Amino acid sequence: QLVESGGGLAQPGGSLTLSCAASGITFRHYGMAWYRQAPEPEKERELVAKISSDATPYYTDSVKDRFTISRDNTKNTVTLQMSSLKPEDTADYYCNAYFSTVNYWGQGTQVTVSS
């Protein structure tokens, strides 16, 4: 089970931190990722950032130098620190755990960036 928290409303240029708590999996074996899906109907879910089981991070170009992903294997959590937020960051954000062909998803948390 993956449970996200930390979404909400932020002003442009502001910050938010998303957290995802995992249970029922051997967390340290899983890569963890954050995806987002913008509210526009034609927008597909896109990868925002991921962190491998050995803590190697990856960021999509649009969030590089603004977002930071981290994991805590002692607490089974993954965190996405978001700064310098832009209106185009508005989306539902989903936590994902992946290992080989196995994928688990959280229910999502909404992030709105607006003045």
N, C-alpha and C positions, 0 to 999 in steps of 0.2 A: 504494500500500500504506500502510495506517495501522497503527501498532504502539503500543499503550498500555502504560504501565508505571506503577508507583507504588501500586497497590492493596495492600490488606492489612487488618490488624486494628487498630482504634483504639478507645480508650475514649470513652464519652460525654463531650463537651466537648473532645475532642482534635482533632488536625489530621492531615490527609494531603494530599499533593500528587500529582495525576495528571498524567502527561505523555503526549503523543501525537506520535510522529514520523511525518512523511509523506514518501513518496517516489513518484516516477513521475507527479506532477502539478505543474502550475505553481502552487505553494502560494499565492502572493500574490494570485491571482485567486479563490481559493476562500474562501467562508465556512466557519467551523469551529464545530463544536458538540459538546457532551457530552450524551448521553442516558443514562438508567438504567432498569433493569428490576428491580424487587424480586422476591424469591424466591417470593412468594405466587402461586399459579397464575393467579388472575384479574387480576393486575396487568399492565398494558400498558407498553410502553416509553414513557417520557416524556422530554420535553426538559428538561434541567436548565439549561443556559446555552449561549449561542452568541455568536460574535464575527464580525462581517462582515469583508469584505476590507479595509475602511477602518478596522477596529479598533473599531467600535461594538459594545459589549456588550449582551447581554440576559440577564436571569435570570428563572426562574420564581419565583413569589412565595415558595415554601417555602424557597428558598435565598438570597434577597436578604439582604445584609448579613452573610452567612456565607461565601459562596463568591466567588471571584474568577477570572475567565477572562482569559487573556492569550495573545498570540501573538508569535512571533519569526520574522519572515519571512526572516531571515538563516540561521536554523537549521532552518526548515521544521517548527517545533514549535508545539503549542498546549498550554497548561498550565491545570489547574484546581486552584486552591488552595482547600482545604476546611477550615474551622475551625468551632469550636463544634458538632462533629458530634453527631448524634442517632441513636438506634437506628433511626429511620425512614429514615435515609440509607443503610441497608444495602441493597445492590443490586449488580448487575453494571453497570459503567459502560462506555459505548461511545463511542468517538470517531467523529465524522462529518464528512466534507468535502462541501460542497454548492456547486454552481454551475449555475444555471438548472435543468434537470431531471435533472442528473447528481448522483448520491449515491454516496459510498464509505463503507464502514464498517470499523472495526477489529474485532478478535475479542473485545474486552472485557477488563476487569480487575475483579476482585471486591473490593468494599469491605464490610467487616463492622464495625459499630459495636456493641460489647458490652463490658460490664464483667466 
